[in-house]
């Protein structure tokens, strides 16, 4: 198959927060080589480096195309006179960890996360996991790649093998505080990079009986998509939790920067409730700390943060935006409805298995089941995210703002209109409608403090969106 030219991939593989496309049609060795060179050019400009002292740590996932793309990426980086720390197979949180622990200017993970096997991509960061996104360097890298003007290679950088896994695992193990409690957990790694996180649980064998499913690397992801946000991907995990009478089920996404949970009854725990549970643990030692929650999350999350002595701050959706806001406002933890959880302990980035450790700590401390802890937070009725194809997204949002102008309107991300504060119990509700950056789609999230009201308002809003 003939590989596409640089111009043909314009606007396709460069996303708001990463680079991603189908191999080899949209992303290939030629493009990745140029990305490697362009990324180093960006780093040298950002850090004002003119010598050969630029260093980048690079990890990769197990996709079939990853070895060839890795070789091209490394060649591109070293052809720009930068050194590469080769981390080998790694999760995305491991690369973030390495970008803070090693003496580097940046890090790259070669992965397409939860996308099907034919995809591949790259997530870029600066030192200490500062993301390279749409407004923080991605456009610079894209411009250099599309300009396709690179200087002649005079002196190449070095490639240095570096295994960060042991240090990473031991660091996050240090947060476990399980006492003499014993738990049985089931972990679904979806045949993907979450397999590298399993040693954390094995090292806690005095407290944890580990049952693992889909724990062999499979670059075709033949069992199911590695995406815990989709309920259908969790069915095998739910069944196994019930079969072995486990206390908790854990599902990693493709690059292990997201995680979903199943309670001991085999039921899915909404990901925003996990934000609330982790906030309770964190605020015990950090009274008064600021915690971010994305604007799709239940109102109950804001309430639980405040009740436990924290400062609750709503934020936009998207990892680069959240990490930037955490730094700007001094937040120490953030949670997203998609299962991303961001920790001060990993340079304000995702931390693989730390959400699991914190939940087990909470279960050990309270001697309560995870379903009981989650049910205390789940006070209201949430629609979940509902996607609708829409031709004129701006017109629909304008109509919603006009129809519901009596509510409290926020345009932080799309439009969020709330009828909550100062409203009677049983009549409180809010909705958020966000446009997709890449599709003709509007995403609706809606919540009410009464189930019938939630269903009524959900139908009402969807009628407007889809008319």
C-alpha positions in Angstrom: 0.0 0.0 0.0 1.4 3.4 -1.0 2.0 5.6 2.0 0.3 9.0 2.0 2.3 12.2 1.7 2.7 14.7 4.5 0.2 17.1 2.8 -2.4 14.3 2.6 -2.3 13.7 6.4 -2.7 17.4 7.2 -5.4 17.8 9.8 -5.9 14.1 10.2 -3.4 12.7 12.6 -2.7 15.8 14.6 -5.4 16.0 17.3 -6.0 18.4 20.1 -4.2 16.3 22.7 -2.2 13.7 20.7 -1.3 12.3 17.3 -3.2 9.4 16.1 -4.2 7.6 12.8 -4.5 4.3 10.9 -1.2 2.6 10.0 0.2 2.8 7.4 -2.3 5.0 5.5 -2.4 7.9 7.9 0.6 7.3 10.2 3.8 5.6 9.0 7.5 5.5 9.4 8.1 8.5 7.2 5.7 10.8 9.2 6.9 9.5 12.6 10.5 10.2 11.7 9.6 13.8 10.9 7.6 14.0 14.1 10.7 12.9 16.0 12.8 15.6 14.4 10.1 18.3 14.8 9.5 17.5 18.4 13.1 17.9 19.3 13.1 21.2 17.3 10.2 22.3 19.5 11.9 21.3 22.7 15.1 23.0 21.8 13.2 26.2 21.0 11.1 26.0 24.2 14.1 25.3 26.5 16.4 27.5 24.4 18.9 24.8 23.8 21.4 25.1 21.0 23.8 22.3 22.0 23.4 18.5 22.0 22.1 18.4 25.6 18.4 17.7 24.8 17.1 14.3 26.0 13.8 12.5 25.4 12.4 9.4 27.1 10.4 7.1 24.8 8.1 4.2 25.6 5.9 2.1 23.4 2.9 -0.2 23.5 2.5 -3.7 21.9 0.8 -2.8 18.7 2.1 -4.7 15.6 3.3 -1.4 14.0 5.0 -0.1 17.2 8.5 -1.6 16.7 8.9 -0.2 13.2 7.5 3.2 14.2 9.7 3.2 17.3 12.8 2.8 15.2 11.8 5.7 12.9 10.9 7.9 15.9 14.2 7.3 17.6 16.1 7.9 14.3 14.2 11.2 14.0 15.0 12.3 17.5 18.7 11.3 17.3 19.1 12.9 13.9 18.3 16.2 15.6 21.2 15.5 18.0 19.1 14.6 21.0 19.6 11.6 23.1 16.9 9.0 23.7 16.2 7.1 26.9 14.6 3.9 25.5 12.0 2.8 28.2 10.9 -0.3 26.1 7.3 -1.4 26.6 5.6 1.0 28.9 2.3 2.4 30.0 1.5 6.1 29.5 1.7 6.8 33.2 5.2 5.2 33.3 6.4 7.6 30.6 4.9 10.5 32.6 6.7 9.2 35.7 10.0 8.9 33.7 9.6 12.4 32.4 9.8 13.7 36.0 12.4 11.2 37.4 14.9 11.3 34.6 17.0 14.2 33.4 15.1 14.8 30.2 13.4 17.7 28.4 10.4 15.6 27.3 8.8 12.2 26.8 6.8 10.3 24.2 4.7 7.3 24.4 4.0 5.5 21.1 0.4 4.3 21.5 -3.1 4.7 20.2 -4.7 4.1 23.6 -8.1 2.3 23.3 -8.3 2.5 19.5 -8.5 -0.7 17.4 -5.3 -2.6 16.4 -4.9 -0.9 13.0 -4.3 2.5 14.7 -1.2 3.9 16.3 -0.1 7.3 17.6 2.0 9.4 19.9 1.4 11.3 23.2 3.9 14.0 23.7 4.9 15.8 26.9 7.6 18.1 28.2 9.6 17.4 31.4 7.5 16.6 34.5 4.6 15.4 32.3 3.6 18.9 31.1 1.4 18.0 28.1 2.1 19.1 24.5 -1.4 19.8 23.2 -3.3 22.1 20.8 -2.3 25.3 22.5 0.9 24.1 24.2 3.2 23.0 21.4 1.3 20.6 19.2 0.7 23.2 16.5 4.4 24.0 16.5 5.3 20.3 16.0 2.7 20.0 13.2 4.0 23.2 11.5 7.5 21.9 11.5 6.4 18.5 10.1 4.3 20.0 7.4 7.0 22.5 6.5 9.3 19.5 5.8 12.5 21.5 6.0 15.1 19.8 8.1 18.8 20.5 8.3 21.4 18.0 7.3 22.3 15.5 10.0 25.8 16.2 11.3 26.0 14.6 14.7 23.6 12.0 16.0 22.3 11.6 19.5 22.7 8.4 21.6 20.2 5.8 22.5 20.4 4.7 26.2 18.3 1.8 27.5 16.5 2.7 30.7 14.1 0.5 32.7 11.9 2.7 34.8 9.3 0.0 35.8 10.9 -1.1 39.1 11.2 2.4 40.4 7.7 3.2 39.2 6.1 0.1 40.8 7.9 0.6 44.1 7.0 4.3 44.3 3.2 3.6 43.9 3.4 0.6 46.2 4.5 3.0 48.9 1.0 4.5 49.0 -0.7 1.2 50.0 -1.9 1.2 53.6 -4.0 -2.0 53.9 -3.0 -3.1 57.4 -4.1 -6.7 57.9 -7.1 -6.5 55.6 -7.4 -9.0 52.7 -9.1 -8.4 49.4 -9.8 -10.4 46.3 -9.6 -8.4 43.1 -10.2 -9.1 39.4 -8.1 -7.2 36.9 -9.0 -7.0 33.2 -6.0 -5.7 31.2 -7.7 -6.2 27.9 -4.5 -7.9 26.5 -2.9 -4.4 26.5 -0.5 -2.3 28.5 -2.3 -2.6 31.9 -0.5 -6.0 32.1 2.6 -4.1 33.2 0.7 -2.8 36.2 -0.1 -6.3 37.6 3.1 -6.6 39.5 1.8 -3.9 41.9 -0.9 -6.3 43.1 1.4 -9.3 43.1 3.8 -7.5 45.4 0.8 -6.9 47.8 0.1 -10.7 48.0 -0.3 -10.6 51.8 -3.3 -8.4 51.3 -4.5 -9.1 47.8 -5.6 -12.2 46.0 -5.2 -11.4 42.4 -7.5 -12.9 39.7 -6.5 -11.6 36.2 -8.2 -12.0 32.9 -6.9 -11.1 29.4 -3.4 -10.8 30.9 -1.4 -11.9 27.9 -0.3 -9.3 25.3 -2.3 -9.6 22.1 -1.7 -7.0 19.4 -5.1 -7.7 17.8 -7.0 -7.1 21.1 -9.1 -10.0 20.1 -11.2 -10.3 23.3 -12.6 -6.8 23.5 -11.8 -3.1 23.0 -9.6 -1.8 25.7 -12.0 1.0 26.7 -13.7 0.8 30.2 -15.9 3.7 29.3 -18.0 1.4 27.1 -20.3 -0.8 29.2 -20.1 -3.7 26.8 -16.3 -4.1 27.3 -16.9 -4.7 31.0 -19.2 -7.7 30.8 -16.5 -10.4 31.2 -15.1 -8.5 34.2 -18.5 -8.2 35.8 -19.1 -12.0 35.3 -15.7 -12.9 36.8 -16.2 -10.6 39.8 -19.4 -12.5 40.6 -18.0 -15.9 39.8 -15.0 -15.6 42.2 -16.9 -13.4 44.7 -14.3 -10.6 44.4 -14.3 -7.4 46.4 -13.4 -5.2 43.4 -13.0 -5.4 39.6 -10.6 -3.2 37.7 -10.4 -2.5 34.0 -7.6 -0.7 32.3 -7.8 1.0 28.9 -5.2 0.4 26.2 -2.3 2.4 27.5 -3.4 2.2 31.2 -3.9 5.9 31.7 -7.7 5.3 32.4 -9.3 2.8 34.7 -12.8 1.7 35.4 -14.3 -0.2 38.4 -16.8 -2.9 39.1 -18.3 -3.4 42.6 -18.7 -6.7 44.5 -22.2 -7.0 43.1 -20.9 -7.0 39.5 -22.2 -3.5 38.9 -20.4 -0.6 37.1 -19.3 2.2 39.4 -19.7 5.5 37.6 -16.3 7.1 37.1 -17.2 10.4 38.6 -18.1 8.7 41.9 -14.5 7.3 42.0 -13.4 11.0 41.9 -15.4 11.6 45.0 -14.1 8.5 46.8 -10.5 9.3 46.0 -11.0 12.9 47.1 -12.1 11.7 50.5 -8.8 9.8 51.0 -6.7 12.7 49.7 -8.4 15.4 51.8 -7.7 13.5 55.0 -4.1 14.5 54.7 -4.6 17.7 52.7 -7.4 19.7 54.3 -8.2 22.8 52.3 -6.6 21.5 49.1 -8.1 22.3 45.7 -9.6 19.4 43.7 -10.9 19.6 40.1 -13.8 17.7 38.7 -14.9 17.9 35.0 -18.1 19.7 34.3 -20.0 16.5 33.3 -19.6 15.0 36.8 -22.4 14.7 39.3 -23.2 17.7 41.6 -22.5 15.2 44.4 -18.8 15.3 43.6 -18.6 19.0 44.3 -20.6 18.4 47.5 -18.3 15.6 48.8 -15.2 17.6 48.2 -16.6 20.5 50.2 -17.9 18.2 53.0 -14.4 16.8 53.4 -12.7 20.2 53.7 -11.6 20.6 50.1 -12.0 23.4 47.6 -14.0 22.1 44.6 -13.4 23.6 41.2 -15.2 22.6 37.9 -12.9 22.2 34.9 -13.1 21.5 31.1 -12.8 18.1 29.5 -9.5 17.0 28.2 -6.2 15.9 29.8 -4.0 18.8 28.5 -6.5 21.4 29.7 -7.0 19.8 33.1 -3.2 19.4 33.8 -2.7 23.0 32.8 -5.5 24.2 35.2 -4.1 22.0 38.0 -0.7 23.8 37.6 -2.2 27.2 37.3 -4.5 26.8 40.4 -2.4 24.5 42.6 -4.8 21.6 42.5 -3.5 18.3 43.8 -6.0 15.9 42.3 -8.5 15.9 39.4 -11.0 13.4 38.1 -12.7 13.1 34.7 -15.9 11.2 33.8 -13.9 9.2 31.3 -11.8 7.5 34.0 -8.7 9.7 33.8 -7.5 10.5 37.4 -4.7 13.1 37.8 -2.4 13.1 40.8 0.1 15.5 42.3 2.1 12.3 43.0 2.8 11.7 39.3 3.5 15.3 38.2 -0.3 16.1 37.9 -0.7 13.3 35.4 -2.5 9.9 35.4 -1.0 7.4 37.7 -2.0 3.9 36.5 -2.9 1.9 39.6 -2.9 4.7 42.2 -6.7 5.0 42.0 -7.0 1.3 42.8 -4.6 1.6 45.8 -6.5 4.6 47.2 -9.9 2.7 46.9 -8.4 -0.3 48.6 -7.0 1.9 51.4 -10.5 3.5 51.9 -12.1 0.0 52.0 -9.5 -1.1 54.5 -9.8 2.0 56.7 -13.6 1.9 56.8 -14.1 -1.9 56.7 -16.9 -1.3 54.2 -17.7 -2.7 50.8 -17.0 -0.6 47.7 -20.7 -0.6 46.8 -21.6 0.9 50.2 -19.0 3.6 49.8 -20.1 4.5 46.3 -23.8 4.5 47.2 -23.2 7.2 49.8 -22.0 9.6 47.1 -24.6 8.6 44.4 -27.4 11.0 45.4 -28.7 12.1 42.1 -29.8 10.7 38.7 -27.4 11.1 35.8 -28.1 10.5 32.1 -24.6 9.4 31.2 -23.1 10.9 28.0 -25.5 10.8 25.0 -24.1 11.5 21.5 -26.3 12.9 18.7 -25.3 13.7 15.1 -26.0 17.3 14.3 -25.3 19.3 11.2 -25.3 22.8 12.7 -23.9 22.5 16.2 -23.7 26.2 16.8 -27.3 26.8 15.9 -28.5 24.1 18.4 -26.4 25.5 21.2 -27.8 29.0 20.5 -31.3 27.6 20.7 -30.6 25.8 24.0 -29.2 29.0 25.5 -32.3 30.9 24.4 -34.8 28.3 25.5 -33.2 27.9 29.0 -32.0 31.5 29.6 -33.6 31.5 33.0 -31.0 29.1 34.3 -27.4 29.8 35.4 -25.4 29.6 32.1 -21.7 28.7 31.8 -19.8 28.4 28.6 -16.7 26.9 30.1 -17.0 23.9 27.7 -19.9 24.0 25.3 -22.8 25.2 27.3 -23.9 24.2 30.8 -27.2 25.5 32.2 -28.1 24.8 35.8 -31.4 25.0 37.6 -29.9 23.9 40.9 -29.0 26.5 43.5 -32.1 28.1 45.1 -34.4 25.5 43.6 -36.7 23.2 45.5 -35.7 19.6 46.2 -37.1 17.4 43.5 -36.9 20.2 41.0 -33.2 20.6 40.6 -31.4 19.8 37.4 -28.6 20.8 35.0 -27.4 19.9 31.6 -24.2 20.3 29.5 -24.0 20.1 25.8 -20.5 20.0 24.2 -19.5 19.8 20.5 -17.1 17.2 19.4 -13.8 18.6 18.0 -13.6 15.9 15.3 -17.2 14.8 14.5 -20.6 16.4 13.6 -21.7 15.4 17.1 -23.1 17.1 20.2 -22.6 15.3 23.6 -25.2 15.7 26.3 -24.8 15.1 30.0 -27.8 15.8 32.3 -28.6 15.3 35.9 -31.5 15.8 38.2 -32.3 15.1 41.9 -35.4 13.2 40.9 -35.4 10.3 38.5 -38.6 11.2 36.7 -37.4 14.8 36.3 -34.1 13.5 34.8 -36.0 11.3 32.2 -38.4 14.2 31.4 -35.6 16.8 30.9 -33.4 14.3 29.0 -36.2 13.7 26.5 -36.9 17.5 26.3 -33.3 18.4 25.5 -32.7 15.5 23.1 -35.8 16.6 21.1 -34.3 20.1 20.6 -30.8 18.6 19.8 -32.2 16.2 17.2 -35.0 18.3 15.7 
